[in-house]
Amino acid sequence: MRELSLIGFFGALGAMGRYGIGLAMAQWTTARFPWATFIVNVLGSLLLGLLMVATIETQTLSREWKVALGTGLLGAFTTYATFSYETLALIEGQSLRLAVANVVANLVCGLGAVFAGLVLGRLLFRA
């Protein structure tokens, strides 16, 4: 029951963080590219890499924190469904080039961010 409460609490924080970034990006840019979703997905990937080192490799954080932060916070913060919808909307809006750029950028930068998070986590948590 404690884990469910932590997931719910941190999930709410993650969802509010994602929404806040969406509001901020709407004020900063009028670009058709879905920058807010891209930013939360890449940032979430970086943080997930750090979290995996802290919980699995070095056991700096407990399994309970892994679930609370990974499933709760980052699960609610990042968004595959929105990414998929926005990509389809770009295709339907005749912006195939932006749709492809969105898919490639999210995949490449997301993978790169997880890798960077792992490397950074290994440096931080083994020091």
C-alpha positions in Angstrom: 0.0 0.0 0.0 2.9 2.4 0.7 4.3 1.8 -2.8 1.0 2.7 -4.4 0.8 5.8 -2.3 4.3 6.8 -3.4 3.5 6.1 -7.0 0.4 8.2 -6.8 2.1 11.1 -5.1 5.1 11.2 -7.4 2.9 10.5 -10.4 0.9 13.6 -9.6 4.2 15.6 -9.4 5.4 14.2 -12.7 2.1 15.0 -14.5 2.1 18.5 -13.1 5.7 18.9 -14.2 4.9 17.8 -17.7 1.9 20.1 -17.9 4.0 23.0 -16.6 6.6 22.5 -19.3 3.8 22.3 -21.9 2.5 25.7 -20.7 5.9 27.3 -20.6 6.8 26.0 -24.1 3.4 27.3 -25.5 4.5 30.8 -24.3 8.0 30.6 -25.6 7.4 29.2 -29.1 4.8 29.0 -31.7 6.7 26.3 -33.7 4.7 23.4 -35.1 7.3 21.0 -33.8 6.1 19.5 -30.4 9.0 20.8 -28.3 7.3 20.3 -24.9 6.9 16.5 -25.5 10.4 16.2 -26.9 11.9 18.0 -23.9 10.0 15.9 -21.3 10.9 12.7 -23.0 14.6 13.5 -23.3 14.8 14.9 -19.8 12.9 11.9 -18.4 15.2 9.5 -20.3 18.2 11.2 -18.7 16.7 11.1 -15.2 15.7 7.4 -15.7 19.3 6.6 -16.6 20.5 8.3 -13.4 17.8 6.5 -11.4 18.7 3.1 -12.7 22.3 3.5 -11.6 21.2 4.8 -8.2 18.8 1.9 -7.6 20.1 -1.1 -9.5 23.9 -0.7 -10.0 24.9 1.1 -6.8 21.8 0.5 -4.7 22.2 4.1 -3.4 18.4 4.3 -3.5 16.0 1.5 -2.4 13.6 -0.4 -4.6 10.8 1.6 -3.1 12.4 4.8 -4.5 12.9 3.1 -7.8 9.2 2.4 -8.1 8.2 5.8 -6.7 10.5 7.9 -8.9 10.6 5.6 -12.0 7.0 4.4 -12.3 5.4 7.4 -10.5 7.4 10.5 -11.3 9.0 9.7 -14.6 6.2 7.4 -15.8 3.8 10.4 -15.5 6.3 12.9 -16.6 7.3 11.3 -20.0 4.6 10.5 -22.5 4.6 8.1 -25.4 0.9 8.5 -26.1 1.3 12.3 -26.6 4.4 11.7 -28.8 2.4 9.3 -31.0 -0.6 11.6 -31.3 1.5 14.6 -32.1 3.5 12.7 -34.8 0.2 11.5 -36.4 -1.1 15.1 -36.3 2.0 16.3 -38.1 1.4 13.6 -40.8 -2.2 14.5 -41.1 -1.3 18.2 -41.4 0.9 17.4 -44.4 4.2 17.9 -42.4 5.8 14.6 -43.1 9.3 16.1 -42.7 8.5 17.4 -39.2 6.8 14.0 -38.3 10.0 12.1 -39.3 12.2 14.6 -37.5 10.0 14.2 -34.4 10.4 10.4 -34.4 14.1 10.4 -35.1 14.8 13.2 -32.6 12.9 11.5 -29.8 14.5 8.2 -30.5 18.0 9.3 -30.9 18.0 12.0 -28.2 16.0 9.7 -25.8 18.6 6.9 -26.2 21.4 9.4 -25.9 19.9 10.8 -22.8 19.5 7.4 -21.1 23.1 6.7 -22.0 24.2 10.1 -20.6 22.2 9.4 -17.4 23.9 6.1 -17.0 27.4 7.5 -17.5 26.6 10.5 -15.2 25.1 8.3 -12.6 28.1 5.9 -12.6 30.3 8.9 -12.1 28.2 10.5 -9.4 27.3 7.4 -7.4 30.7 5.6 -7.4 32.6 8.7 -6.4 
